Amino acid sequence: MGLADVIRSGVAVINSVTSDLQVTVQHYAWTGNNDDGESTYDTVVNLSAIVQYGKSITLVKEGRELIIKGTSVTVVGPITDNGASNRQEPVDPRDRLVLPDGTSGTIVDIKGVADPSTSAQYIYEVFLG
């Protein structure tokens, strides 16, 4: 059994153990812009996720620290690609995540570790600001 198999098994255990903590988050995948330049989105997909509210510090692509008073959304397991062109799959920074209380925020960072056999992430962590 290789490390990838151990991680897959661990993710299954995490998903099982945290199932009582998971809530439904609505994922609206960005598909492009209409003629007026407004974003367009695909049909909503419900995701089970662990949502943490609070303040955190994250390093953004430009190499600077960003203090976020926001939310961490952790999805345990893969998310299906949307398939629209010109987007980062399966979660694009232009997507919308709507939390159970109806709030949303700008996606400021997306993290995860890829499964080498499927190229899908084991776990996604999306930070909303």
Buried (B, 14 or more C-beta within 10 A) or exposed (E): EEEBEEBBEEBEEBBEEBEEEBEEBBBBBBBEEEEEEEEEBBEEBEBBBBBBEEEBEBEEEEEEEBEBEBBBBBBBBBBEEBEBEEBEBBBBEBBBBBBEEEEBBEBBBBEBEEBEEEEBBBBBBBBBB
